[in-house]
Amino acid sequence: MIKLLVMSDSHGDTTLAEKILKKHPDVDIVIHLGDYFRDAHRLRELYPQLRFEYVYGNSDFMIGDVPMEKLLELEGQRVLLTHGHRYSVKWGIERLHAKANSENIQLLLFGHTHISQMEYGPGYILLNPGSISDPRGNTDESYALVVINNSKIDVELMHAV
């Protein structure tokens, strides 16, 4: 079993992310889906015992060797991390459904819209944790907890405040 804490779109403000990490000391991996991935670096300095995985977003400049997408194999499940801007997620997530279907992805994590969202497809889950510091629409700051236990994936969207 592995527990993930998934966040996105912190945009330079790690205040709530720090509180959330204190609240969930049992997570195995913290995933940051971009905008600003440097916030993941800051959090890693504060919580060196945790594993961090991250990708860059459309507001991340001078990215160096940070990938646009990252595929993780966790507990036998294929988990894809992407910010989402290259899939035009603000106008729909059809391209993410196609990606999960064509590449045998069981959990596809994305951000960019600043609005939490979860959709199930045949054999996969699309998950946007929303924004940890800059929500849009009528949403609050949010993140997600994911537990992967062999072939079972449980997802819980959480309010940060």
Secondary structure as UniProt FT lines:
FT   STRAND          2..7
FT   TURN            11..12
FT   HELIX           15..23
FT   TURN            25..26
FT   STRAND          29..32
FT   HELIX           38..46
FT   TURN            48..49
FT   STRAND          51..54
FT   TURN            58..59
FT   TURN            64..65
FT   STRAND          69..74
FT   TURN            75..76
FT   STRAND          77..82
FT   HELIX           85..87
FT   HELIX           89..91
FT   HELIX           94..102
FT   TURN            103..104
FT   STRAND          107..109
FT   STRAND          117..121
FT   TURN            122..123
FT   STRAND          124..128
FT   TURN            137..138
FT   STRAND          142..149
FT   TURN            150..151
FT   STRAND          152..159
//
